[in-house]
Amino acid sequence: MCGIAGFFGFKHLTHPANTLAQMTASLAHRGPDAQGAWLDMDAQIALGHRRLAIVDLSAAGQQPMSSAGGRYICVFNGEIYNHQALRSELEQEQLAPNWRGHSDTETLLACFTHWGVERSLQKTVGMFVIALWDKQERSLYLMRDRMGEKPLYYGWIGTQFAFASELKALRQLPSFAAELDSNVLASYMQCAYISSPNSIYKNIHKLEAGCFLELKPSALANQQVKLQVWWSSLDIALNSQKHQITDQAEALYCLEQQLKLAVNLQAQADVPLGAFLSGGIDSSLIVSLMQAQHSQAIRTFTVAFEQAGFNEAQHAHTVAQHLGTDHTEFQVTAQEALAVIPLLPQIYDEPFADTSAIPSFLISRCARQQVTVALSGDAGDELFGGYRSYLFAQKIWSKLAWVPATLRKQLLQVLLKLPTSSLNKLLLQSNQELGEQLHKIAGALQASDSVYTLFPRLSQHWHHPEALVLNAQTSKLSWPMTKLAPQFAQAEAAMMLFDSLNTLPDDMLCKVDRAAMAVSLETRVPFLDHRVFELAWRMPLAFKIHQGQGKWLLRQLLYKYVPAEIVNRPKQGFNVPLATWLRGDLRAWAEALLDRHLIQQQAYLNPELVQNEWQNFLKGAANQQRLWCILMFQAWLSSQD
């Protein structure tokens, strides 16, 4: 795992080498082991690299790296898990160079030399972003992995085309404008993350998953790039559904074999390696398959929070004990968790309001004390129907769809006018979150005309963010449900792919990448081996959601390794006691960020709406997540000064 940065067309930069050094230095956390730079003043191309040495720890693995024939120069962030197999294929075809080392970067360069860019990408199994300079064609290529595990930002900054693993590196360029995009900010308020291909800044974009772009010198004048899709999750899902595995025994066998292969490939490293273990279905399965293929106890990690109701450590301990792993449980106090919050703007570089970023950072920091690489169970929910919302959206719509739309909206409006505290009293509930959830559901239903429009709104926090964000219109996702719905006969399947295309890369994977790389820890996700993704879409929905329970087939596989009574429990998630904090230890911090005069001066948000939200929250009558979206934007904005 590493950090990359560079720029193309820098004739107006006074000190390009110094600028490149500053860019890569800002990414030191992504690669603390070495720094490298390569510049061609004639071609006006600069490539920078920060290295976290994982495979081939010697100098033979350092970057930027040139191909054996000298045509290509490459900087690379990620892992090519099948690079040994690619080397063997090159050798069999008598195309292999005299290998200088055993790094996957050198393997990639040999592949590009003999097979070209797109064919080489199709042969890879891995997670990556790659910047490749072709000296012969004088072309720059930027490439991103199939599922979007590794990040890459790019755009025009002054007269330079620039790119980097994180926005903080782009900010080092002297002409960086840092102009916020109000429409993107509105979209963030809806989703709590910023969706691809946008960034919070105008003219700066994320390279989307499964894409590569090509840039030639002739395109510098008109500032245009050629963007191509080399792997499409939508196409793969649709094509895989045409070849379904309808026999349960066959499906279970294929799943076990493919996951074993993915785990085995990803458990290869020249540095200490372990796994996150929450005790839930996904992480328990990955650890089970990992331990089954190792003769020695693998290292597993979990964090234990001191507050009741937010602690899964006992479940992880039970699973680890059954499997015989070398398990470490890190005790985390509320004050340690709270201390992470001021770090979030620097870690994420743009507004990001997923509260599970806090425990993600804590578990990463703790694991880094013992290992450099950790496997995780992320993406099991998206591929195998694990989220309750897949069932809930369908269930609630089926109960209310028969009510005429006008009457439905009137009834929902009445519900929305009732304070959440009153709703809790009416329902004889002491749980403050119940009223918030009812308001959120009512707001989503009010703006929906089908289960396909309801589902994304159930996870949105501000349904009308244009009222909150000044000078904004509601931005749309690149992959809206309305675009996916006609492709799937079953609504749940469309929901799962919606999450795989949107929430997974821009929320879940972003969260883990930034949290882990902030402490120089590489994370790997076996569920995102693209062959596992393809296999998952060959499974009928009934193998995923069965009798009201998600991840049915994953559970059947896990029961071969861990007894059902150990892992069968309601999904808890990676949560923190946010409402308690905001009304207690974080109150002064929040009030300073939400100060009416400050918000008026900044001129991004509606100060009246912000104040209403804060006061309603203090009274127990507002959604904590909506407020957290505002606070994370304000905290990020303050950090930019």
DRENZA-87063 format. One line per field, with one value per residue (C-alpha): residue number from 1; x, y, z. Coordinates in steps of 0.1 Angstrom, whole numbers, plus 5000, padded with zeros to 4 digits. Layout:
% DRENZA-87063
n = NUM,...
px = X,...
py = Y,...
pz = Z,...
//
This chain:
% DRENZA-87063
n = 1,2,3,4,5,6,7,8,9,10,11,12,13,14,15,16,17,18,19,20,21,22,23,24,25,26,27,28,29,30,31,32,33,34,35,36,37,38,39,40,41,42,43,44,45,46,47,48,49,50,51,52,53,54,55,56,57,58,59,60,61,62,63,64,65,66,67,68,69,70,71,72,73,74,75,76,77,78,79,80,81,82,83,84,85,86,87,88,89,90,91,92,93,94,95,96,97,98,99,100,101,102,103,104,105,106,107,108,109,110,111,112,113,114,115,116,117,118,119,120,121,122,123,124,125,126,127,128,129,130,131,132,133,134,135,136,137,138,139,140,141,142,143,144,145,146,147,148,149,150,151,152,153,154,155,156,157,158,159,160,161,162,163,164,165,166,167,168,169,170,171,172,173,174,175,176,177,178,179,180,181,182,183,184,185,186,187,188,189,190,191,192,193,194,195,196,197,198,199,200,201,202,203,204,205,206,207,208,209,210,211,212,213,214,215,216,217,218,219,220,221,222,223,224,225,226,227,228,229,230,231,232,233,234,235,236,237,238,239,240,241,242,243,244,245,246,247,248,249,250,251,252,253,254,255,256,257,258,259,260,261,262,263,264,265,266,267,268,269,270,271,272,273,274,275,276,277,278,279,280,281,282,283,284,285,286,287,288,289,290,291,292,293,294,295,296,297,298,299,300,301,302,303,304,305,306,307,308,309,310,311,312,313,314,315,316,317,318,319,320,321,322,323,324,325,326,327,328,329,330,331,332,333,334,335,336,337,338,339,340,341,342,343,344,345,346,347,348,349,350,351,352,353,354,355,356,357,358,359,360,361,362,363,364,365,366,367,368,369,370,371,372,373,374,375,376,377,378,379,380,381,382,383,384,385,386,387,388,389,390,391,392,393,394,395,396,397,398,399,400,401,402,403,404,405,406,407,408,409,410,411,412,413,414,415,416,417,418,419,420,421,422,423,424,425,426,427,428,429,430,431,432,433,434,435,436,437,438,439,440,441,442,443,444,445,446,447,448,449,450,451,452,453,454,455,456,457,458,459,460,461,462,463,464,465,466,467,468,469,470,471,472,473,474,475,476,477,478,479,480,481,482,483,484,485,486,487,488,489,490,491,492,493,494,495,496,497,498,499,500,501,502,503,504,505,506,507,508,509,510,511,512,513,514,515,516,517,518,519,520,521,522,523,524,525,526,527,528,529,530,531,532,533,534,535,536,537,538,539,540,541,542,543,544,545,546,547,548,549,550,551,552,553,554,555,556,557,558,559,560,561,562,563,564,565,566,567,568,569,570,571,572,573,574,575,576,577,578,579,580,581,582,583,584,585,586,587,588,589,590,591,592,593,594,595,596,597,598,599,600,601,602,603,604,605,606,607,608,609,610,611,612,613,614,615,616,617,618,619,620,621,622,623,624,625,626,627,628,629,630,631,632,633,634,635,636,637,638,639,640,641
px = 5000,5013,5005,5010,5010,5021,5013,5015,5022,5041,5058,5044,5056,5087,5101,5084,5107,5100,5063,5064,5083,5057,5029,5045,5055,5019,5012,5039,5013,5004,5040,5064,5091,5105,5099,5106,5103,5108,5106,5110,5115,5111,5079,5067,5057,5063,5056,5059,5056,5055,5061,5046,5067,5046,5060,5097,5110,5143,5153,5142,5106,5110,5091,5088,5099,5108,5101,5129,5130,5126,5094,5072,5075,5050,5038,5014,4993,4978,4984,4982,4974,4980,5012,5031,5007,5011,5049,5045,5023,5048,5076,5056,5050,5088,5079,5094,5124,5153,5135,5153,5132,5098,5075,5041,5051,5077,5052,5027,5053,5062,5025,5020,5050,5037,4999,4991,4971,4935,4945,4968,4941,4917,4942,4948,4933,4939,4932,4950,4954,4982,4998,5017,5038,5044,5076,5071,5035,5040,5008,4998,4974,4956,4938,4916,4906,4873,4855,4871,4891,4919,4914,4926,4917,4925,4918,4932,4949,4960,4976,4987,4968,4974,4965,4970,4958,4944,4933,4959,4985,4967,4964,5002,5001,5006,4976,4951,4918,4900,4866,4838,4810,4777,4758,4783,4779,4741,4746,4769,4742,4719,4743,4769,4797,4807,4798,4821,4831,4828,4850,4841,4861,4851,4871,4886,4872,4876,4885,4856,4859,4868,4879,4911,4919,4945,4960,4982,5001,4977,4949,4966,4955,4918,4919,4901,4908,4898,4880,4872,4855,4875,4853,4816,4800,4765,4774,4790,4760,4735,4756,4762,4725,4720,4741,4726,4736,4703,4716,4723,4750,4768,4764,4778,4808,4816,4814,4837,4863,4863,4864,4892,4912,4906,4916,4947,4958,4953,4970,5004,5028,5065,5054,5033,4996,4963,4926,4898,4873,4840,4823,4797,4790,4814,4846,4841,4839,4870,4889,4876,4889,4921,4928,4919,4947,4974,4991,4999,4974,4966,4964,4930,4919,4889,4882,4861,4842,4835,4799,4772,4753,4783,4806,4809,4842,4827,4813,4847,4864,4840,4847,4884,4885,4866,4889,4921,4934,4960,4934,4940,4912,4920,4901,4890,4877,4851,4878,4901,4872,4863,4900,4897,4870,4894,4915,4887,4889,4927,4922,4894,4903,4867,4834,4827,4800,4800,4803,4819,4850,4858,4860,4875,4904,4908,4909,4934,4956,4955,4962,4991,5010,5014,5008,5012,4984,4949,4921,4885,4850,4837,4813,4796,4764,4763,4770,4748,4719,4730,4714,4680,4670,4668,4639,4625,4621,4601,4580,4570,4562,4540,4520,4515,4514,4477,4470,4462,4492,4474,4461,4494,4513,4487,4491,4528,4528,4509,4534,4563,4547,4548,4581,4601,4599,4561,4562,4584,4558,4529,4546,4557,4594,4623,4646,4652,4663,4629,4612,4641,4638,4600,4606,4633,4610,4581,4602,4614,4579,4565,4590,4586,4564,4578,4600,4629,4627,4620,4651,4678,4658,4658,4695,4695,4696,4685,4658,4658,4694,4689,4671,4701,4730,4730,4731,4727,4705,4701,4729,4722,4742,4760,4740,4705,4680,4658,4687,4691,4655,4645,4674,4662,4630,4635,4638,4662,4687,4686,4691,4722,4738,4729,4749,4778,4780,4775,4778,4805,4832,4824,4815,4825,4858,4867,4861,4884,4911,4916,4913,4938,4963,4963,4983,5001,4981,4971,4936,4925,4889,4886,4848,4859,4879,4861,4855,4836,4815,4807,4798,4776,4755,4752,4733,4695,4681,4667,4702,4710,4678,4659,4628,4635,4672,4701,4734,4718,4744,4773,4758,4756,4793,4803,4784,4810,4836,4817,4786,4755,4747,4780,4774,4736,4726,4711,4734,4749,4772,4802,4785,4793,4771,4769,4737,4751,4784,4767,4746,4776,4813,4810,4784,4808,4827,4794,4780,4812,4810,4773,4776,4751,4776,4802,4778,4766,4801,4810,4779,4776,4746,4713,4720,4683,4679,4712,4701,4666,4683,4706,4679,4655,4683,4689,4652,4653,4634,4659,4679,4715,4729,4715,4733,4765,4766,4766,4791,4816,4813,4819,4848,4863,4858,4874,4904,4911,4919
py = 5000,5034,5070,5083,5118,5136,5162,5167,5199,5220,5247,5274,5257,5275,5246,5213,5190,5209,5208,5171,5165,5185,5165,5131,5143,5151,5114,5101,5082,5061,5051,5057,5034,5053,5083,5084,5109,5109,5140,5144,5182,5178,5159,5179,5148,5142,5111,5108,5079,5071,5034,5011,4980,4949,4927,4927,4949,4955,4984,4964,4972,5010,5033,5051,5021,5017,4987,4965,4981,5016,5025,5027,5045,5036,5045,5021,5019,4986,4949,4926,4893,4871,4886,4854,4837,4866,4862,4825,4833,4857,4832,4805,4829,4837,4874,4878,4901,4893,4899,4924,4915,4899,4930,4932,4966,4950,4923,4950,4968,4936,4930,4965,4961,4929,4929,4966,4985,4971,4935,4936,4951,4924,4898,4913,4902,4930,4964,4994,5028,5031,5060,5049,5071,5058,5074,5061,5074,5103,5093,5093,5066,5066,5033,5022,4987,4971,4978,5011,4999,5024,5061,5085,5122,5142,5175,5206,5229,5260,5248,5215,5182,5167,5135,5121,5094,5121,5156,5169,5162,5183,5212,5215,5228,5266,5273,5250,5270,5252,5263,5244,5229,5237,5210,5184,5198,5193,5157,5151,5163,5137,5108,5117,5110,5125,5102,5096,5111,5143,5158,5187,5210,5222,5207,5180,5144,5109,5083,5059,5022,5000,5030,5043,5075,5085,5119,5130,5164,5175,5174,5198,5229,5220,5203,5171,5135,5103,5081,5044,5017,4985,4966,4972,4959,4965,4944,4917,4915,4913,4887,4866,4864,4847,4817,4811,4782,4768,4738,4747,4721,4733,4770,4763,4744,4770,4798,4780,4773,4808,4825,4801,4811,4848,4846,4825,4851,4880,4864,4867,4893,4898,4916,4906,4900,4896,4902,4923,4902,4916,4883,4889,4867,4884,4888,4854,4837,4854,4846,4810,4804,4822,4801,4769,4775,4783,4759,4786,4808,4839,4873,4887,4921,4938,4969,4969,5001,5008,5019,4991,4986,4995,4966,4935,4924,4894,4879,4883,4867,4836,4832,4836,4811,4785,4790,4791,4825,4846,4872,4907,4928,4965,4983,5018,5045,5071,5098,5079,5076,5113,5122,5108,5133,5163,5141,5132,5163,5157,5120,5122,5155,5163,5162,5126,5118,5080,5077,5043,5061,5065,5029,5020,5043,5029,4993,5002,5020,4992,4965,4984,4978,4942,4939,4958,4941,4932,4914,4925,4912,4943,4939,4907,4927,4943,4910,4886,4907,4914,4949,4950,4978,4954,4936,4966,4988,4961,4953,4988,4997,4967,4977,5013,5012,5005,5039,5066,5089,5121,5105,5088,5121,5138,5111,5112,5150,5146,5121,5145,5173,5153,5157,5126,5128,5128,5098,5079,5086,5076,5043,5038,5037,5050,5046,5081,5067,5052,5085,5097,5065,5070,5106,5095,5067,5091,5117,5090,5077,5112,5117,5082,5068,5032,5009,5018,5055,5047,5025,5052,5078,5055,5060,5097,5122,5155,5149,5185,5196,5225,5243,5238,5245,5280,5283,5246,5222,5186,5165,5131,5099,5084,5052,5061,5034,5045,5036,5002,4992,4983,4958,4936,4917,4917,4950,4936,4928,4963,4976,4954,4966,5002,4998,4981,5010,5039,5033,5006,5025,5060,5053,5019,5015,5051,5049,5019,5031,5065,5052,5025,5044,5072,5048,5031,4999,4980,4965,4938,4927,4891,4895,4920,4895,4901,4864,4863,4893,4874,4842,4862,4874,4839,4830,4833,4859,4830,4819,4853,4864,4833,4834,4870,4865,4879,4863,4829,4811,4828,4815,4780,4781,4797,4770,4745,4763,4780,4767,4787,4795,4815,4838,4840,4873,4906,4927,4955,4975,4995,5023,5050,5067,5099,5114,5111,5127,5156,5164,5159,5160,5173,5200,5230,5218,5215,5249,5266,5250,5258,5294,5315,5344,5319,5302,5335,5346,5313,5316,5280,5269,5284,5296,5295,5259,5249,5266,5249,5215,5220,5232,5205,5179,5193,5188,5152,5160,5159,5133,5130,5119,5150,5171,5151,5158,5195,5192,5172,5197,5226,5208,5201,5237,5250,5228,5244,5278
pz = 5000,4991,4981,4946,4932,4900,4874,4836,4818,4844,4823,4846,4878,4891,4911,4899,4918,4951,4944,4938,4970,4989,4974,4982,5017,5025,5018,5042,5063,5033,5028,5056,5043,5013,4990,4953,4924,4886,4864,4826,4821,4783,4784,4815,4834,4871,4891,4929,4953,4990,4998,5025,5018,5017,4989,4981,5009,4991,4969,4939,4949,4951,4929,4905,4886,4849,4827,4816,4782,4795,4777,4808,4841,4869,4903,4919,4951,4960,4955,4925,4943,4913,4902,4906,4882,4858,4859,4852,4822,4808,4813,4795,4766,4767,4773,4808,4813,4836,4868,4891,4922,4931,4934,4918,4904,4882,4872,4861,4840,4822,4815,4801,4779,4762,4766,4767,4793,4790,4784,4814,4836,4827,4838,4872,4905,4929,4944,4929,4914,4888,4871,4840,4816,4781,4768,4733,4729,4754,4771,4807,4820,4853,4863,4892,4903,4896,4929,4939,4968,4963,4958,4931,4926,4895,4878,4862,4887,4869,4837,4852,4851,4885,4904,4939,4962,4986,4982,5006,4980,4954,4978,4977,4941,4942,4920,4938,4939,4967,4954,4970,4948,4964,4945,4957,4992,4989,4978,5008,5031,5017,5018,5045,5019,4986,4956,4926,4903,4924,4951,4974,4951,4917,4888,4909,4904,4916,4891,4891,4899,4869,4848,4833,4816,4790,4785,4757,4754,4727,4753,4777,4757,4757,4791,4780,4791,4775,4801,4794,4814,4815,4840,4848,4879,4863,4832,4853,4876,4846,4827,4858,4865,4831,4844,4878,4901,4913,4932,4969,4974,4942,4952,4987,4973,4947,4973,4997,4970,4956,4990,5001,4970,4976,5013,5004,4978,5001,5030,5012,5024,5034,5066,5096,5087,5106,5104,5120,5139,5151,5158,5130,5100,5075,5096,5113,5079,5065,5097,5096,5061,5069,5100,5081,5057,5083,5106,5131,5149,5129,5146,5150,5165,5180,5200,5232,5241,5277,5270,5271,5239,5217,5224,5203,5218,5237,5205,5188,5218,5216,5178,5182,5211,5190,5160,5180,5167,5185,5195,5209,5224,5228,5255,5243,5266,5256,5259,5235,5210,5214,5208,5172,5162,5157,5135,5110,5087,5081,5077,5051,5034,5026,5045,5056,5082,5086,5124,5121,5109,5146,5156,5122,5130,5165,5154,5127,5151,5175,5149,5135,5168,5157,5119,5087,5068,5080,5062,5067,5062,5043,5014,5026,5032,4997,4979,4999,5011,5047,5053,5070,5047,5017,5035,5053,5022,5004,5035,5044,5008,5004,5035,5024,4986,4986,5004,4978,4974,4985,5017,5024,5022,5045,5071,5069,5073,5105,5118,5109,5129,5161,5180,5183,5221,5218,5195,5220,5248,5226,5218,5254,5244,5263,5233,5218,5185,5177,5172,5150,5129,5125,5113,5089,5074,5072,5053,5029,5023,5017,4988,4972,4945,4945,4964,4941,4950,4987,4992,4987,5006,5037,5040,5031,5059,5043,5017,5006,5011,4987,5015,5038,5013,4998,4960,4955,4936,4946,4930,4916,4921,4891,4897,4907,4915,4887,4863,4879,4885,4849,4848,4877,4883,4921,4939,4965,4937,4925,4960,4965,4933,4941,4973,4955,4930,4954,4991,4989,4971,4983,5019,5032,5013,5016,5054,5058,5034,5050,5086,5080,5059,5084,5106,5077,5078,5046,5046,5022,5013,5001,4994,4967,4947,4914,4910,4943,4930,4898,4917,4941,4912,4899,4931,4932,4956,4977,4985,4999,5016,5030,5052,5062,5070,5049,5040,5041,5021,5039,5071,5059,5050,5083,5102,5088,5109,5138,5155,5147,5183,5185,5156,5152,5167,5154,5133,5155,5132,5142,5162,5187,5213,5192,5207,5243,5232,5214,5244,5268,5261,5226,5232,5235,5204,5185,5196,5184,5150,5147,5158,5139,5131,5119,5095,5082,5076,5058,5036,5027,5049,5059,5095,5105,5095,5112,5145,5143,5138,5168,5192,5181,5187,5222,5229,5216,5185,5156,5138,5151,5118,5100,5126,5123,5085,5093,5121,5099,5072,5096,5112,5078,5067,5099,5093,5059,5073
//
